[in-house]
């Protein structure tokens, strides 16, 4: 396993840097490293590390969402208001509708199979979006109107919404019956996740108050609490609770109550993210069966591009009657394109469950990663200076 970790970090960082030199997103190189090292490439990774790949990717996702929370200003979100709420679910709903319309025609699947496929595809990737928005906030682009803050918060809740829908539709496929309880899990997961994270953050802020705690120790503590919150989600049965959303709320509560400490924690997590992102994207790349992608044909590509158009309409509807100009709205569409983490995590589950459509769902998930993660990241990087105004850095002034 040590050899596998060495290969993941060395090859992932090397190819990431090569792609950055080519003026392309570094994550493309990391995904390529995963293709090369994984079981569908040169098969150089220890099966043991692949067996815990999901947990390792989840650890990286927790770090991302903690960073998101530590950099979220509640005042900015309140200023954005209604669009911030709509961005949490409306673009995903539009994209699912797009798959429901297109998939039965292009791929000859049933409406229920298309619904499952739509929930797999619809989740935006915090692994791509959050670091990009944090970079824009640091430089002050779009911050005066809360654009990166809105996108970052929406992308985080979007995943919770989509994953709960996926669970509901796969439950219907397995049992043939869909209860109201499946859909009640959506608001439950969001509400209890936010409450749990905020309470944990307030308790930590009281512990930190008046005490000198080394930054390294503080980072270890906050990461441990975030891991516990995600463990609660996996332990509690019958009650909706989003551990990932709780991790983001934990960071937001600490920013609110311990602003200076939150800045220190954010800087430390930014350093940890350098290694975590390599682990995340290389393992995502390793999970991709490239043979499915090569045999998929043009129908899947048309489906994904068509679904993205539906998502873009959902973004524009969410931003209707706001003070964002056309350039800022277009940038928001670009920022809501990338997909990676959720697709890698749940794309193979229908196949593992024995569904007839499992193979095609996995194929769509794989190609969605390949097409949209590099495309979205490249559009964000290449357009933000032209589409967003540059205001103050939110860290320049305390909230």
SVG drawing of the C-alpha trace seen along z (x, -y; Angstrom):
<svg xmlns="http://www.w3.org/2000/svg" viewBox="-46 -46 53 54">
<polyline fill="none" stroke="black" stroke-width="0.4" points="0.0,0.0 2.9,-2.4 4.1,-1.9 0.6,-2.7 0.5,-5.9 3.9,-6.9 2.8,-6.4 -0.5,-8.3 1.2,-11.3 4.3,-11.4 2.6,-10.6 -0.5,-12.7 1.5,-15.8 3.7,-15.4 0.9,-15.1 -1.0,-17.8 1.9,-20.2 2.4,-19.2 -1.2,-20.1 -0.9,-23.4 2.1,-24.3 -0.1,-23.6 -2.6,-26.2 -5.1,-23.4 -6.6,-22.5 -4.2,-20.3 -7.1,-18.0 -7.0,-16.6 -3.5,-15.4 -4.5,-13.8 -7.5,-12.1 -5.1,-10.8 -2.8,-9.5 -5.6,-7.6 -6.5,-6.1 -2.9,-5.0 -2.3,-3.6 -5.8,-2.0 -7.1,1.5 -8.3,0.5 -4.8,-0.9 -1.4,0.4 -3.0,1.9 -0.2,0.7 -2.3,-0.1 -2.6,2.2 -6.2,3.7 -6.2,2.7 -6.0,-1.0 -8.8,-0.6 -10.9,1.1 -10.8,-2.0 -10.9,-4.4 -14.4,-5.6 -13.4,-6.4 -10.2,-8.3 -12.2,-10.3 -14.7,-11.1 -12.0,-12.4 -10.8,-14.7 -14.5,-15.9 -14.7,-16.6 -11.6,-18.8 -13.2,-20.7 -16.5,-21.3 -14.7,-22.4 -12.8,-25.0 -16.1,-26.1 -17.7,-26.6 -14.7,-28.4 -14.9,-30.9 -18.6,-31.4 -19.9,-34.7 -23.5,-34.4 -24.0,-38.1 -23.0,-37.6 -25.5,-34.7 -28.3,-36.7 -27.6,-39.5 -27.8,-37.1 -31.1,-35.7 -33.5,-33.8 -31.1,-32.8 -28.8,-31.2 -31.6,-28.9 -32.8,-28.1 -29.3,-27.3 -29.2,-24.4 -31.8,-22.4 -33.3,-24.0 -30.5,-23.5 -30.3,-19.8 -34.0,-19.4 -33.8,-20.9 -30.9,-18.5 -32.8,-15.5 -35.8,-16.5 -33.5,-16.8 -32.3,-13.2 -35.9,-12.1 -36.7,-13.6 -33.6,-12.5 -32.5,-9.2 -35.5,-7.1 -35.1,-8.3 -31.3,-8.1 -30.6,-5.0 -33.9,-3.1 -34.3,-3.0 -37.4,-3.3 -38.5,-6.5 -37.4,-5.1 -34.0,-4.0 -33.7,-7.5 -34.6,-9.1 -31.8,-7.1 -29.4,-8.1 -30.5,-11.7 -29.7,-11.8 -26.3,-10.3 -25.4,-12.9 -27.1,-15.9 -24.7,-16.5 -22.2,-19.3 -18.6,-18.6 -17.6,-20.4 -14.1,-19.0 -13.8,-21.2 -16.1,-24.1 -15.2,-24.9 -11.4,-25.3 -12.0,-27.5 -14.5,-29.7 -12.1,-30.0 -9.4,-31.2 -11.8,-33.8 -12.8,-35.0 -9.1,-35.4 -8.6,-37.6 -11.8,-39.5 -13.6,-38.5 -17.4,-38.6 -17.3,-39.0 -19.2,-42.3 -22.3,-40.5 -21.6,-37.3 -21.2,-35.2 -18.5,-32.7 -20.1,-32.4 -23.5,-31.6 -22.0,-29.1 -20.0,-27.4 -22.9,-27.0 -25.3,-25.9 -22.9,-23.3 -22.5,-21.8 -26.3,-21.5 -26.9,-20.4 -25.1,-17.1 -27.2,-16.3 -30.4,-16.9 -29.3,-14.7 -27.9,-11.8 -31.2,-11.6 -33.2,-11.5 -30.9,-8.8 -31.5,-6.7 -35.3,-7.2 -35.3,-6.1 -33.1,-3.1 -35.3,-2.1 -38.3,-2.2 -36.4,-0.1 -35.6,2.5 -38.9,2.6 -41.3,1.5 -42.9,-1.0 -42.0,-4.5 -43.1,-6.0 -43.4,-9.6 -40.7,-8.9 -38.1,-8.7 -38.7,-12.3 -39.1,-13.6 -35.5,-12.6 -34.4,-15.5 -35.5,-18.3 -34.6,-16.2 -31.1,-15.6 -30.5,-19.3 -32.2,-20.6 -30.5,-18.1 -27.2,-18.4 -27.2,-22.1 -28.3,-21.9 -25.8,-19.3 -22.9,-21.1 -23.8,-24.5 -24.1,-23.0 -20.8,-21.2 -19.2,-24.5 -20.6,-26.4 -19.3,-23.9 -15.9,-24.0 -15.9,-27.8 -16.6,-27.7 -13.7,-25.2 -11.3,-27.4 -12.4,-30.7 -9.8,-32.0 -7.4,-29.1 -4.2,-29.1 -4.4,-26.1 -1.7,-25.4 -2.9,-25.7 -1.9,-22.1 -3.9,-20.8 -6.9,-22.9 -6.9,-21.4 -6.7,-17.9 -9.6,-18.6 -11.9,-20.2 -11.1,-17.3 -11.9,-14.7 -15.2,-16.4 -16.1,-16.5 -15.3,-12.8 -17.6,-12.1 -20.4,-14.0 -20.1,-12.0 -19.9,-8.8 -23.2,-9.8 -24.8,-9.9 -23.6,-6.4 -24.7,-5.1 -28.2,-6.7 -30.9,-4.7 -34.3,-6.0 -33.4,-9.7 -32.1,-12.0 -28.8,-13.6 -26.2,-14.9 -22.7,-14.6 -21.1,-16.4 -23.4,-19.4 -22.8,-19.3 -19.1,-19.6 -19.6,-22.7 -22.0,-24.2 -19.3,-23.4 -16.8,-25.5 -19.3,-28.3 -20.1,-28.4 -16.5,-28.7 -16.1,-31.6 -19.0,-33.3 -17.8,-32.8 -14.0,-32.6 -13.2,-34.6 -9.4,-34.9 -9.1,-31.2 -11.2,-30.3 -8.7,-32.2 -5.8,-30.2 -7.7,-26.9 -8.5,-27.8 -4.8,-28.4 -3.8,-25.1 -6.5,-23.2 -5.4,-24.9 -2.0,-23.3 -3.6,-19.9 -5.7,-20.2 -2.6,-20.2 -2.1,-16.5 -5.8,-15.7 -6.8,-16.8 -4.1,-14.6 -5.5,-11.6 -9.1,-12.5 -8.7,-13.0 -6.3,-10.1 -8.6,-7.7 -11.6,-9.1 -9.6,-8.4 -8.7,-4.9 -12.4,-4.1 -13.2,-4.9 -13.6,-1.9 -12.2,-3.5 -13.5,-0.6 -17.1,-1.6 -16.3,-5.1 -14.8,-4.0 -17.8,-1.8 -20.5,-4.3 -20.8,-6.0 -22.2,-9.4 -25.6,-8.9 -24.2,-9.3 -22.3,-12.4 -25.5,-14.0 -27.3,-13.0 -24.8,-14.7 -24.6,-17.9 -28.3,-18.1 -28.7,-17.6 -26.2,-20.5 -28.3,-22.7 -31.3,-22.0 -29.0,-22.7 -28.1,-26.0 -31.7,-26.9 -32.2,-26.0 -29.3,-28.4 -30.8,-31.2 -34.2,-30.6 -32.6,-30.6 -31.0,-34.0 -34.1,-35.6 -34.7,-39.2 -31.4,-39.5 -28.8,-42.3 -26.3,-40.0 -25.5,-41.1 -25.4,-38.8 -21.7,-38.1 -22.0,-37.1 -25.0,-34.8 -23.0,-33.2 -20.1,-32.6 -22.5,-31.0 -23.5,-28.6 -19.9,-27.7 -19.2,-27.1 -22.2,-24.7 -20.9,-22.4 -18.2,-20.2 -19.0,-16.7 -16.6,-14.2 -16.9,-13.1 -20.5,-12.1 -20.5,-10.4 -17.5,-8.4 -19.0,-7.5 -22.5,-6.4 -22.2,-5.8 -21.4,-2.1 -24.1,-1.4 -26.9,-0.5 -24.6,2.1 -23.7,3.5 -27.4,3.7 -27.9,5.9 -30.1,3.4 -30.4,4.1 -29.5,0.4 -26.4,0.5 -23.8,0.7 -25.2,-2.2 -25.7,-4.3 -22.0,-3.7 -21.0,-4.7 -22.9,-7.9 -21.4,-8.7 -17.9,-8.0 -18.3,-10.1 -19.9,-12.9 -16.6,-13.1 -14.4,-13.0 -16.3,-15.7 -17.5,-18.1 -14.7,-18.2 -12.0,-19.5 -14.5,-21.6 -16.0,-23.3 -12.6,-23.8 -11.2,-25.3 -14.1,-27.6 -13.9,-28.9 -10.2,-29.5 -10.3,-31.2 -13.4,-33.4 -13.6,-34.8 -11.4,-37.8 -13.6,-38.8 -17.0,-37.9 -16.7,-39.0 -15.9,-42.4 -13.0,-42.6 -14.0,-44.0 -12.6,-43.5 -11.2,-40.3 -13.6,-39.1 -10.7,-38.4 -9.6,-42.0 -12.3,-42.9 -13.8,-40.9 -17.5,-40.2"/>
</svg>
